[in-house]
Amino acid sequence: MGDPRLGSRLKEIRTEAGLTQAELADQAGVSRKTINTVENGVFVPSTLLALSLARALGTTVEGLFYLVE
C-alpha cells in the first residue's frame, strides 16, 4: 500500500524525459503497471526499484521521492 508520507515526482520527471510509462518500465526492468501504481501513490517502491527508476531517469532517489511534512 501507499504511504501518505511519501511524495513522488516520478510522473513529472518521466514526462519531462519524454518517456511513456512502458518505456520507463522497460528501462527499470519492471511492468508498466508497477510504474503506474508508484506514480499514483498506490505502491511504495522498494529501495532497489527507487534506485533503478532514478538511474533510468538520470536523477537521484531524492530527486524522485520526498517525505511529506
N, C-alpha and C positions, 0 to 999 in steps of 0.2 A: 504494500500500500504506500501511497504517497505520504509525505510528511509536510505539514503546513509551515514548518520552519525552514524548508529548503525552497529557494527560488531558483529559477532557471532562465538563462539567456540563450538556451540551445536553439530554439526556433529562429530567433533574431539573427544569431551568428551564422546558422546554417543558410538562412535566406540570403544574407549578405554575401556569403561564399558562393551563391548561385547553385546550391545543391538541393536536390529533392530529398525527401526522407529516404527513399530507396537507395539513392546514390551514397548518402552518408552511411546508411546501414551496411552497404557493401564494403565501404572503406573501413568501417569499425568491426566488421565481422559478425553483425547481428541482423535480426529481421527488421523490416520496415515497421512492423507493429511495435517492436521494442522502442524504436525512436519515437514513434507516436505517443506511446504511454509515458515516456520520460518527458516529452515536450508538454504533455497535458497534465503533468503532476500526479499521474496515477501510480507511477513506479519510481522509486528512488534507485538510481543506478549504483551498482557496486563500484568499489574503487577501481577495479580493472576496467569496467565499462567506461567510467568517467575519464580515465586516462586515455583509453582508446578514442573516445569522442574528441577529447581535447587535441590529441595528436592529429586526428583526421582533419580537424578544423584549423590547425596551426595556432592553437592558443593553449592556455593553461586550464587546469581544472577550476581554479579560482576565477578564471575569465568566463567560464560557463555556468558555474553554480555558486550560490552565495547563501548565507544564513539570513533569514528574515528576522529583523529585530522585533 
